Amino acid sequence: MRFIGKTNIKFIEKRKIWYLVSLIVILVGLISIIFRGIPLGIDFLGGTEVIVRFEKPVAIGDVRSAIAQVGLAKSEIKIYGTHNEILIRTSEQAEGTKMGEMILSALQSNFPDNKITILNEEKVGPRIGAELRRKAFYTVLFSLIAMLIYIGLRFKPIYGLGAVAALFHDVLVTLGFCSIFSTVSYLNIEMNQSLLAAFLTLVGLSVNDTVVVFDRIRENLKLHKALDFISIVNKSINETLSRTIITSGTVIVVLLILLFVGSEVTRGFAFALTIGMITGTYSSIYIASAIVVDFTLARQRKAEKEKLLKKQPVSAK
């Protein structure tokens, strides 16, 4: 199935302009990360997790309003198990069971006709949060290394370097957007396990699109030996363009629905992955493929130069 007809877009010829665009976007994002950062969730910062059971079903919005009255407006609140059980996560901590008692008191005053029971209360200390941050960093790093090895073995080492450069690009751009838009309360962006899952998903989806383009380049190198390398890469990207639009487009549609219709718990995940999908499609063309083109052309120029030097006669002494 082809979403669009046959195209003949000259993608690679404009790669240096898009190098510059990517560099500017990454720099803006890094500046935002350095000076603003991304708010840490309870998973990485530490805090308190309380599970409560209501005798009668309640709306998440009403629970959030009740919790906000005691200064816990930024708490993560979601259904846990049945519709009568609610999970409340807050970055605040208190001695013993004081935090649970404060939450219970706030809920009882707002739901006087609804019996409320605390099922569980747990604390996540700052030390555990620091350990999770370190493990999250290594998880993303090892994922990138694994992709480098996989693509390097499947194609050539330069293809692996191009793909990993594109993945670094996607992660940095997405991190930058998350930092810039972290002040938008609707998006509920904070660095937690959900956002980490979005980045790991991004790595997998982005490299999948890159592998499809690289596969077509390899096929066309065998089929069209008379064409120069830039023409082959352009041809390969155009031939996979319809597939890319269908695959990425359907995922983005689902993510947008999740972003605007889903609960506040999933908005950060949906936002990060939406940006990542768009960036991943772009980087497969203008980062991964472009780097392979520049390296290949540089190697061809070097080979031609060495060939000319060999042909030059050696002057008699």
N, C-alpha and C positions, 0 to 999 in steps of 0.2 A: 504493500500500500504506500502510495506517495501522497503526502499532504500538499506539496507544491510540485509544479512541473520542473523540467530540466532547467538548471540555472548555470550561469557562467560568470560568477562573481569573482573579481580579482581580490581575494582576501589577503594574500601574503604580501602583495606589493605595498600595502599600507601598514605593515607590521611595526615600523619604527615610530609612526605616529601613535599607535596603540601602546607601544612600550612606554612612551612618555605619559600617556593618559593613565596607565596602570601605576606608574611610579608616583604620579601626583596623588591619586586616590589612596595609595598605600601610605604615603607621607602624611596626608591629612588624618587618616585613621590612626597612625602611630602617635601623632601629636595629641589626638583625643584620648588615646589609651594612656599616654604618659601623664597628662594633666587631669584627666577626668576618670579614666579607668572604667571598669564594669562592676557594678555592685555585686558583692559576693552573697550567695544564698546560704541557707543554714547548713547545707552539705559541706561547704568549704569554710565558712566563717565560724560555725558552732552556734548552738542555740537550744531551743526546747521544742519537743514534739509531743503534742497531746491528742489523744483520740477520745472523742466523746460520743455518747449514744443518746439520741432524743427518743422519747416515747412516741412522739408524732413526727411525721416528715416535716422538714423545714427547708427553706430556700437558702442557697449558698450566699446570695446577696444580703439576706437578713442577718445571717451569721456574721458576715464580714462587717456590716454596720455596727453590730453589737460589740465585736472585738475592737473596732476602731475607736470606740468610746473610751477605752482604757489605754489608748496610745499604741495599739498594735495593728495599725492600718496596713502595714506592709507585709503582714503575715500571709503565708501560703495556706489557702483553705480549699479543701476538696473532699468529695465523697469518698468514704473508705469502707469497702465491703458493701453493705446495704445502704439504702437511701436514708436510713435513720442514723447512720454512723458518719461522723465528720472528722477528718484529719486536719489539725491546726498546727502549722509550723511557724515558729517565730525566732528571730535571731536574738531575742532577749533571753536572759538567764536569771535565775533567782535561786536562793538556797532552798534545799529540800523540795517540797511540793508547792511552794508559794506561787509559782507561775501558773500551775494547774488550778490552784484555788482562785487566783485572780480571774482567770478565763472562765471558770465555772460560775463565779459570782456575777460576772458581766453577762453571761448567757442567761442565768436564772432571772436576773432583773429585766431582761428583754423578752424572755419567754416564760412568764410566770405560770402559765397553764400547761407547760410541757415539762415532764420529768426528765432531768438530765443526769447522766452518770459518766464519770471519767473511767474509761476502760484501761487506759495506759498513759504513762507519762515518761518520756525519755529525754536525756540531755546529750547533746553532741558537744564535746569540749573543743576549745581552740586547737589543742594538739592534734586531735583527730582530723579537724578541718584542714590543718597544715599538711598532714599526711595525705589526705585526699587530693589536695591541690598538686602535690608533688607527683602522685600517681596519675593524675589526669594529664599532666604535662608529658610524662613518660609514655602514656598510652598514645597520645597524638604523635609524639616523636617516633615511636617504634612503628606506628602505622605507616608513616611516611617512608621510613627506611625499608619496611617490608614491600611497599609499592615500588620503590627504587630497584630492589633486587628482582622482583617479579618481572617488571617491564624490561629491565636490562637483560634478563635471561631470555625472555620471550622475543624481544626484538634485538636492539643493539644498545650498548651502554648509553649512548647519547640520547636515545629515545627515553630511557629511564630517567636521565637527568632532566630532560624537557618536561616529562610528566610530573616529577617531584617539584620542579620549579613552579609548574602550574598549580600544584596542590598547595605549596607554601603561599603562592599568590592568593588562592581562594580563601585560605584560612585567615591570612592577614587582612584581606579586604572585608571579609565577613566580621572579623573581630572589630575592625574599625567602625563598621556600620552599627554593630551592637553597642559600642561605646558611645557613638554620636547620638543614637536614638534611645539610650538608656534612660534619659530624662522624660521620655514620653510614658506617662503612667499607664496608659491603656495597654501598651505592649508587654509590660511586666517583665522586662529583661533583667535577669540577674544570672551570675555565673553559678550554675548548679548542675546536678547530674543530667537534667533534661537538656540543658544547653550543650553540655559536653557530648551527649548522644547525638545532637544535631551536627556537631562538627565531625564526629566519626562517620555519621551517615553521609555527610558532604564529601568526605575523603573517598568513600566507596563509590558514590554516584559520579563524582567528577572524573575519577580515573577510568570508570567504565566508558564514559563518552570519549575520553582521550584514546583508549585502546581501540575503539571502533574506528576512529580516524586513522590511527597508525596501521591498523590491519588493512584498511583500504589503500593506504600509501604503499604498503609492501606488495599488495596484489598488483597495483598499477605500475610499479617499478618493473615487474616481470612482463606485463602486457604491453606497455607503451615505452619501449626502450629508446625510441627516437625522440621522445619529449624531454625537455630539460626538467630539472628537479622542481623548480618553482611551479611549472605548469602541471606537473604530476600532483603536487601537494594541493594546488587549487582545485584540480579535477577531483581529487579524493574528498576534499571538504564539501564541494558542491554535491557530490554523489551521496554523501551521508547526511546532507543538510535536512532533508525531509524526515529522515529517521530521528535526527536530533530534536527537531521541533516537536514531533509527535511525543517522543519519550519525555523530554524535559517539560514540554507544555502540559501534559496530563498531570505530572507530579506537581507542577506549580499551581495548577487549578485547584488540586486537592489541598495544597498548603494554604492558598488564599482563603478557601472556605474555612479551614481550620483556624486561620488567623482572625477572620471577621465574624465567624459564627461559633467557633469553639469556645471553651472556657478560658479564664484568665491564666490557668495553670499551663496551658499549651501554647499560649501566644508567643512567648519568647522563643520556644522551639520552632514554631512555624515561621516566625520572622527570620531567624537566623538561616534556616534551611532554604527559604525562598530566595534570600540574597545569595546564598551559596550556590543554588541551582543556576541562577542567572549568570553568576560569575564563573561557575564551572564550565558552562557552555561556551562562554566567551574565551576563557583561558585555554580550552582545548584547541582553539584556532589561533589566537593571537599570542599565546605564551608557549605552550607545549610544541605545537607544529612550527611556530616561528623560530624557536630556538634550534630545533632540528634543521630547519632550512639554513639558518645563519652558520651553524657548525659545518654542515655539508658543503655549503658554498665556499667557506673558508678553507676546508680541506681540499676541495677541487682546485682552488686558486693556488694553493701551496704545491699541489702535485704538478700543475701546469708550469709553475715557476721552476720547479726542480727539473722538469723535462726539458725546458728551454736551456737551462744551465748546462745540462748534459750534452745538448746538441752544439753548444758553442765550441769552436775549435780552440785548443790550448795553444797559446802564443809561444813561439820558440824563444828560448833564452839565448 
